Amino acid sequence: MLEILFTGIALAWLAIVIGCWLGWQLLRQNGRILLRLDDIEERLHELEFGEAEELSNNSSSQADPAHRLTNRSLACSKINRSGLKAGTRAPDFSLPCLDGGELSLEELRGKRVLLVFSDPHCGPCSALAPRLEKFHRENCTGTRTPSPQPSPPGEGEPARAVTVLMISRGEPKENRAKVKEHGLTFTIVLQQRWEISCRYAMFATPIAYLIDQAGVITADVAVGVEPILALMARMKKARSEGGCSAGLKSERGHAAAKKSSRFFSKKAKRAPWYWG
């Protein structure tokens, strides 16, 4: 009976010792992870906020690490988050396409590009997707519906096509599900996290930029569904009026030339050296 009692006590103490050892190992491992995370955070802080701020706050950060972490502000960040302005050259990139291969912005030089940033988990992006697809189908070619009326000078010229290019995030599988859900046919490329969004100075979705044939951004960033739809409406209107505008300019030029000719002719008749 005593042997069973002693055996039970020994097993209990053994279990306690093993439990303490495992707990100590877990605490030590967690301590290493926390140290690594702190080191990574320090490096990110130096990259984003600059070494000068880090050096100026070095003494206070050693005394109070929690205060150092809460003292950071986006206002001190060196990263532009307000979007690129019109007239800025669009940063180039090369990303894998959802349907295979790679595509760079440089390859689209000579075309107008509607560059849209999206995310498969973004509700407004899902609401915008069908409208983007409709816009793509209506504006992806340079053809214009012929008019039954006689064409004035300049009309009938090819309309300026617009290439819709979407930069999305996440796994290819979930992006393909969105493509199938909305029947998207325009090109979609994938960034890993926010690396291209960082170049375009806006960490949000959906946003859009209009890029001209020379690779220059022609309008400030459109943020949200409604501003993007408004940008698309302006592009559609400009595209439909593009040929007519050339004709109007031509007609106005001929009228101005005739008016100028009549003016100088009358003036010459009144002049003493006019012998006509």
Protein Blocks (a to p, Z undefined) as FASTA:
>chain_A
ZZmmmmmmmmmmmmmmmmmmmmmmmmmmmmmmmmmmmmmmmmmmmmmnopklmmmmmmmm
mmmmmlmmmmpcfklpmbdcebpaehiacdddddddfkgpjddfklmgoiacddddddfk
lmklmmmmmmmmmmmmmmmpccdcddfbdcdehihpacdddddddddedjfklmmmmmmm
nopabdcdddfklmmmmmnopacddddddddfkopafbdcdedjklmmmmmmmmmmmmmm
mmmmmmmmmmmmmmmmmmmmmmmmmmmmmpmklcZZ
